[in-house]
Amino acid sequence: MVASVPEIPLPEMSLQDANLGSGPEAADDLGAAPDVDASVQIDRLEQLARVTAELAAAEDLDQVVDVVVSHVHDVLDAAISGFMLRDGDELRFVASKGLSSNVVKEWARFGVAANTPASEAVRTGKPVLVEETEESERRYPLLRGYLHHGRSLVCLPMIAAGEAIGAISLSFETWQPAQRELGFLATFANTTAQVIQRIRAAETAALRAAQLALLADASAELASSLDFHATLTKVAQLAVPRLADWCTVDIVENGILRTLAVAHSDPAKVNWAWQLQARWPLDPDAGNGSPHVVRTGRSEFYPEITDEMLVALARDQEHLRVARELGLSSGLTVPLTARGRTLGALSMIRAGGGRPYGRDDLAVAEDLGRRAGTAIDNAVLYRSSRDVALQLQRAVLPEVPPSVCRCAVAAIYRPSARAEVGGDFYDILDLGDGRIAAVIGDVMGHGVPAAAAMAQMRSAVRAYASLDPDPGSVVTALDRMFAALCIRQLVTLIYAVLDPATGDLSVVNAGHPPPLVLAEDGGSRLVQGVPQRPLGVGGEPRTPLHDRLRAHDTVLLYTDGLIERRDEDIDEGLQRLRDAAGLLQIRDLRAATNRLVSRLHNDEIGDDVTAVTLRLPD
């Protein structure tokens, strides 16, 4: 439907409003109508009144056209009826009855400035009545050869809010409207205009609501993930069929423009659409379409796609044949922009002769393009920052061999979705006397300060363990270091020493979640005593806890990201860990540790997860 301004109700148009006047003068102006039987005239007016009531109930333009072209045609026994709407400086033939298809095609569009009765009615806002064929051809030479001899012609402007939005044309074999009937027809035409404006206003409101809903849904999708490949695919699917029959998203990656997403109103045709993209790929030097939009940063807007355009754009005859079969009728391509850069292009196509794209559609598409461009830019920045963070984190965290001192060993680090380095750290040390030391900790905070503290803690643990590896001695020394250096960061830590020969496990826990021991028979226990303070808080020297492991028992050290949940007590997380501990029983310790972390890690917490496992030999 053609977009329009909201309806402004007008009073019914009287004979005088139509500038037809009344009495003998009007008859002289319009040509005196032949005498008509009063009862026939009254019956005809009553039927027109019923048709007017039917018109008022119309819910779309098709119903309006049917009432005007068919029902009025039949009530007045017209030879020809036509319905035209104004489209800028042109009148567009919407529907007719009694005209051949060739005539309708020839007069599909003609200018408001043209010398025709309908154009004159729209220009002047007054009905035009022509009584004889000779008069018609004299006044309107363009109609020569189109009118039958002896027919009269009436063209009625459809006026709403003081503006003619189109015209109704009626031609009669023997009947010519009387003055009273002509005034009623003028009122009917204006009622038609008001109904059309009401329908247009409702359609505009519904369209705008749909456009806003699309932007809201697209924004939610774009904000839901930093994987812009997935989100842009969903955005293309949202656009179809709300704004398009066919939608494609092309993005620039590594300097190359490639198609990221294709959506079609017919799901069965999506693969076919991809095949077309593959057969006729994007030409980076094309003077139109996505490549041109990406190069220039300017939208392309095609309210009507003509056959001449298809011929100009076709790569070959087969390409032209397929393009014609698609029935492309209207299209637009907008840039995906962010921070003054064009990152790709979004294209929308309508097919099958549906409502052509208007400027409001272009504005919505450009808004969507800006939002999508921002999402791409944020995702790229996040990915770049995250890559740097992961490189920094891995530079701090050590590589763990599959075994140390005859024990199987594994370490898993699972970063959060943040683009900053986390505070988790770990280390495994061969103490040189057949024993193994393992440390795991968590520095509060993220970013470079956390990374620096992690590196400092790992170096300090190694230094103090080289002097005296006893857990009590190492953690007490760390407390003294915190006090001497006035370290303000909160750090929790577990330092454990395991003797594979005896199974003796000695642990100092500085405010950290307790280690878990999984026995070979599947039983599990937590190694915990009285809760101890984090590092640097002060207090008495650290006292180790002791546990005895048996052959093939597994010890799990982990950070709080593995067990924490929002609005949940820590004991619930510990129980969940014990319930899932059986996952550690498989032979491949690294795979077992990875399975456990995958089962328990909750991305909603937004925290890193680190797990270190040690298994005694058989």
N, C-alpha and C positions, 0 to 999 in steps of 0.2 A: 504494500500500500504506500501511497505517496505521503511523506511526512507533512504535517501541517501544524498550525497554531491551534490552541484550544478553542472550542466553540464559544462564541459570544451570542447569546440568544437575541433574536430580532423579532419585532412584532410582525404579524402576518402582513404580507404585502397586498395592498388593495389595488384596485384598478388605477386609482390616481397615482399610487406609489410607482406603478409601472410606467408612468408617464403616457398612459393610453388615453387619459381623459374620459369623458362620458358625453352622451348626447350626440347630436348631429355632427358637431365638430370632429369628434373622435372618429365617427364613421367616415367622414371625409378624408381624415388622415390615413386610415387603415383600409379604406375600401368598404363600402357597405356590404354587410353580410346578407345573404338571401334569407327570406323568411323561413323560420324553423318552427315546427310544431312545438308549442309550449310544453306539452307533456313529454315529448322526446327530449327536449332540452333539459327539463327537470330531472328526467331519468338519468340522462348522461351526467349531470352534475352530481346526483346522488351516488352514482357509481364512482365518479372521481373522488368524492368525499371518502368512500370506503377504501379506495386505493391509497388515499393520503394517510388514512389511519393505519393501513398495512405498512406503508412506507415508514411511519414513525416508529414501528416496532422492529425495523431492520437492525440486525446486529453486525453486519459486515457489508462491505462494498458490493459483493456479489449479489446479495439480497436487494440492495438498492437498485442495482443495474437491472435485475430481473423485473422488479416492480415497474421501473420507468420504461424500459424497452419493450417488455412483453405485455404487462397488464394495462398500462395506459394505451399502448398500441391497440389492444383489443377493445377496450372501452370506447375509444374514439374512432374505431374502425379506420385506423390510419393505413396508408399504403407503405409508408417508410417511417421508421423511428430510429433516431441515433442519439448516442450518449457520449459526450466529449468532456474531458477534464483538462484544465489548464496545467501545463508543465513549463513553467518559466515563460518564455516568449512564444510558446507553441501550444496548440490544442492537440490532444492525443485522443484518437478515436478508441473508446473503451469497448463499446458494443453497439450493434445495430440489428434491425430486423427489416427485411424487405430489400436490402442492398446485396448485390453480388459480391463475392469474395474479392474479385479483381478491383472493384470500386473501393472497397474497404481498404485494400492493400495500398492503392494509389493515394488515398486520403488518410493513411494511418497517422500522419502528423502534418500539420500545416500551421503557418504562422498566425499569431493573434493580429498581426498587422495586415494580413492578407485581405483582399477584397472578396470576402465571402459573408453570407448572412450570419453564420455562427460567429465568425471573428468580429463582425460589427456588433452583434448582441453582447459579446464579452467586453469589447472596448467601451461601448456606450452604457452598458448596464440596462438597456431597454430591449423589449421584445422586438423582433423584426418579422413583419408579415409581408409576403409577396404573393400576389393573387394569381398571376398568369405566368406561363412559361416564358413568353416573350419579354415580360417585364423582368423576370429573373435574369435572363441572359443579357438584357440591356444594362441592368444595374450591376450584375456580377458576371462579367465575361468568363471568369474561370469555370463557371458552372455550365457553360455551353456544351451540350451533348450529354449532360448527366441527368437532366430533368425530363420527365415525360410531359407531353403536351397536355395542357388543361389542369395540371395539378397546382394546388396552392401549397405554400411552404410557411411554416412558423418556426422561428428559432427563439428559444427562451433562455435568457441568461440565468444561471444559478448563482444567487447572490447571498453571501454570508459575511457578516461583519463589514458591510460596505464594499466588499470586493467580489467580483465575478470569478468563481472558481471553475467554471465550465459552462456548457450549454446543452440544452435538450432540443433536438431538431425533430419536427413532425411534418410529414407531407401527406396530403389528402387528395383522393381522386375527384370527388364531387362536393365534399363538404368543406365549408370555410367557417372557422370558429366565430360565433357571435361575440359581441363586445363583452357580455357577461361571462361567457365561457373562456374568452381570452384572458380576462382578469383572473379567473379561477386558476387557469393554467399557469399564469405568472406567479400566483401565490404557491401553487404546487411546486414550481421550479425552485422557489426560494426555500420552501420546506425541505426539498431534496438537498439543497446546499447545506442547510443547518444539520440535517441528519448525517451527511457526509462529514461535516466538521466534528460532530459528536463522535462518530466512529473513528475518525482520524485521531482525535484527542485521546480516546481510549486506547487505540493501538500505540500511539506515541508513548503514553504512560506505561503500557505493558512492556513495550520495547525497552524503554529506559530502565524499568525495574529489572528486566532480564539482563540488560547490560551491566547494571550495578551488581546484580547477583553474580554474574560471571566474573567481574573484577574482584568481588569479595572472595569467591571460591578459588579463583586463581591465586590471589594473594595468600590465602590460607595454605594452598598447595606449595607455593614458592617458599613460604616460611617454615614449612614442615620438615624440610630436609636440606642439607647442604650438598646433596647429590643432584646437581642441576640437570643431569641427563634424565634422571627419572622424573623430576618435577616438571620439566618442560614437555616431556611426553604426556604427562597428565594434563597440562594446560592445553595442549593441542586437542586432546580428547574432550576437554571441557568446551572448547570453542565449537566443536561439532556435536550436535547440529544447531547450537544456540545462535552462532553468528556465521557459520559457514557450512557448506556441504563437503568441503575439502580444505584441510589445513596442513601446512608444512612449517617446520622450524629448521632453519639453517644457521649454524654457528661457525665461527672462525676458531680453529684449533691448530696451533703450530703453523699459523700463516695460511692455512688451507680452509676454504669454505666447504663445509659438507653438511648433508642433510642429517639432522639428529632425530627428528620425529615426523611421522606422517599419520594423519587421522582422516577417516572418510566416514560420511554419514551411513554408508553401508559397510558394516564390519567385514563382510565377505570380500570387499574390494580393497582392504588395506594392503594385503600382500601384492595385489595387482598394482596398486599405487606405487609400492616400493619397486616393483619391476620396471615401471615406467621411469622412475627416478634413475634406476641403474642403466636402463637402455639409453636414456637421453640425460646424462649427468649435467650438473651445473657448469656453465661456461663462465670461467672467472672474468672473461673480457666482455661479457654480454652488455649491451647498451640498455638493458632493462631487467626487471625481475630482481631476485635476491642479490646477485653479484653487484648490480648497479646501485641498489639501495645501500649495500654495505660499503661500497666505495664512496658514495656521496653523503650518506647519512640522512637522505631525504626519502620520504614516503612516495610510493606510486599508487595512484588511485584511478581505477577504471570502472565508473558507474555502469558502463555498457561495454561488453567485449564483442566486437564486431567480427565478421568473417574476414574482413580486410586485415584486422590485427592478427588473427590466427595465421593467415597466409604469410604475413611479415615475420612472425615469430617462429614458424615451423622450420625445423632443421632439414627435413626432407618430406617427400610426399606421404610416407607412412606416418610420420609425426603429425602432419596436417590432418590426415584421415582420422587418427586417434583423437586429436584435439577437437575435431568437429563432432565426433561421436560422443564426447564427454558433455556436450551441450553447455559449455562454459558461458555464463551470461554476465557476470559481474565479478570484479576482483580488486584486491588491494594488497600491498606489501609494505610493511612498516619496519623500521630499524629497531634492533634491540640495543639500547644505549645505556651507558653508565659513565659518569665522570668525563663527559665529553668524548667518549670513544664509542664506536659502533662495533658490537661484539657478534652480531648476527642479524637475521631478518626473520620476520613472521609473515607468512602469506596466507590469505584466506580467499577462497573461491566459492561463488554461488553458481549453481548449475540448474538447468531445466527451466529458465525463465522466471524464477522467483523474484521476490522483491529486490530491486537493485540496491547496491550499497549507497548510502548517503554520507554526508559529511559527519553526521553524528556517529555513524559506524566507524568511520576513519579515526575520529577522536578517541573512541573507546579502544580501538586496536592500537593506536599510538600510546595510550595510557598503559595498556597491557604490555606493550613492547618495552616501555621504560621500567615497569616493575620486573619483567623477566630479565632485562639487562642488569638491573641492580642485583637480582638474585644470582645471576651468573658471575658478576663481579665479586660479590661477597663470597661465593663458593670458591672462586679462584684464589682470592686473598686468603681465605681460610685454609685451603689446601696448601698454599705456599707457606703460611705460618706454621701449619701443622707439620709439614715436612721438616722445617727447620727445628721445630720442637722435638720431633722424634729423633732427628739426627743428634741433637744435643743430649737427649735422654739416653740414647744408645751409646753415646760416647762416654757417659758416666757409668752406665751399667755394664758389668763384665760379661764376657762370653763364658758360659758354663760348660765344662766337658761332660760327657755322658756318665763318667764315674770318677770318684775321688776316694782314695784309701779303700778300695774294694767296694765302696758304696755306690749304688746307682744314684745319680743326681739329675735334677731337672729344675729349670727356672722359667716361669712364664710371666711376661709383662704385657698387660692389656691396657692401652691408653684410653682415656675418656674421650668424649667428643670435642673437648676443648682444643683450641689451637695453641695452648701454652704447655710448656714442659711441666710434668707433675712432680710431686714430692716423694714418690716411692723410690726406695733404693734397696739393694741387696748385695751380698758378696758371699763367696764360699772359699775357704782357705784350707790348704793342706798344711797342718801344723808341723809336719816333718817327723813326728814321733808315732805315726800310725793313727793319729786322731784327726778329726775334721771339725772345723769351726764354720758355722753358718750365721749370718747376720741379715736381718730384714728390718727396715724402718720406714717411717713416714714423716717427712718434713711438712709442717703446716704451710700452705701457700702453694703458689705456682709461679712459673716463669723463671727468669734468670736467677733471682735470689734463691729460689728453691733448688735450682740446679747447682748453684755454688755451694749451698749448704750440704746437698747430697754428696758432692765431691769431697768436701771437707770431712764429713762424717766417715765416708768410706776410707779415706786416707788415715784418719785418726784411729779407726778400729784396727786397720792393718798394723799401724805403728805400735799401738799398745799391746796387740796380740803377739807381736814379735818379742816383746819384753816379758810378758806373762800372759799366756792365753786363757788363764782361769776366768770364767765369766764374771765373777764378782770383781776381780781386779780390773778387767777391761772396762766394765760399765762404771765403776767408781772413778776410774781415771777420766772417763768421758764427762762425768759430773764436774770434776775439778776443772777440766778444760772449759766447760760452759761458764763456770764461775770466774775463771781467770780472764777469759776473753769477753765477758759480758755479752754472751750470745743470747739474743732475745727470742729467737724463733723456737716454737714449740716442736719438739721432736720426740716421737715414741719409737721404741726399738726392742727387738729381741736379739740377744746374743746367746748362741747355744754351742756346746762342744759335745761331739759324739765320738765314743770309742767303739769302733766296729768289732773289736776283738771281744769286748766284755758286754757290749750293749748299753753301757752307762751313758746316760744323757743328762747333761748339766745345763741349766737354763737360767738366765736372768731376764726378767720381763720388766721393761721400763715403760709402763702405761700402754702396752700394746695388746691386741687380741691374743689369747693364749694359743700355744701350739696344739695341734691335734695329732694323736698317734693312732694309726690304723693297724690292728693286728692282722696276722695272716688269716685267721678264722673269720674276719669281717667285723669283729668287735672294735669299738672306737672309744677313746677317752681324751679329755682335755688335760693338758699339763698346766695346772694353775694353782696358785696359793692365794695368799692375801694380796689384793691389788696393790701394785707399786706405782710410784710416781713417774712421770715422764722425765727425760733428761734435763739436768740443770735446775731442777726445782729445789734441790737441797735435801738435807736429811741424813740419816745414818748410811754407812757403807752398804752396798748391795749384797744380798745373800742369795746364792743360787738355789733353785729347785732341782731335785734329782728324780730321774725316772729310769726304769730298766726296760730295754727293748729286747725282743727275741728275734731270731732269724726271720728274715723277710718282712719284719714290721716296717711301716712307712711313717715318717715324720713330715708333717705339713706345717710350714710357716707361711703366713699370709698377711696382707694389709686389710684394713677395715672395709675397703670397697667391695670385698668379696661377700661380706655378710650384712652390711648395713642396708636398711630400707627406711624410707621416710615414715614417720609416725609409728615406728615399731621399736620395741624394746630389744636391746642387744642380745638378750637370752634367746629370743625367737630366732635371730640370725644364727646363733651358735647351734641351736637345735637343728636348723635347716642344714647347716654344714655337716653335722654328724649323720643326719639322715642320708645325705648324698655321698658320704665318705667312701662307700663301697665302689664308687667309680674309680678309685685309685688302685683297685686290685689287679687290673690288667698288667701284663708283663712289661709293655713299653711304658716306662714311667713318664716320659715326656708327653706321650699321647694321653695317658691317664690324667695327668695334671691339667692338660688342655681341656679335656672333657669336663672335668670338675669345674674349672673356671667358666667354661661356656654355659654350664648348667646354672651356676649361681650368680654370675655377673648380671647386674641390672643397670642398663644404660641411663635409666631415669635419675639415678643418684648423681651422675656426672662426675664420678671419681675414678681415678686409676685403680687397677687391680694388679697386685703382684703376688705370686705364689712360688715358694721354693719347697721342693720335696727331696727327701733323702731316704733311701731304702737299704736296710741291712742285707748283706748277701745271705744266701741259703746256708 
